Amino acid sequence: MEKEKAKLMFKLAFSKKNWGHKFDRLEHYKRFQNLKIIVKDLSKKGWLLIQQKPNYTNISLNPKFKAEIIEFIEDKMSELKGMIK
């Protein structure tokens, strides 16, 4: 599941560039099998920001933990070293 967490955070960080004030709908990440568990774990660590709306939920990476998040992604997905700034 750790690699799945890294993949979700990589998608948010690299593809979408969702850091801080830029949010994306949680429904766009349905392909992740353990999405609810992953979101719960990452939000407990403070790495994921969650914004509840009446009809949907938004997520974004917390810029306060940018260095730790990048280190985690690169540790779990070594082929991506140096790609995320």
Summary of the structure (lengths in Angstrom):
residues: 85
radius of gyration: 11.9
end to end distance: 23.8
largest distance: 38.5
contacts: 231
relative contact order: 0.24
helix: 54%
strand: 15%
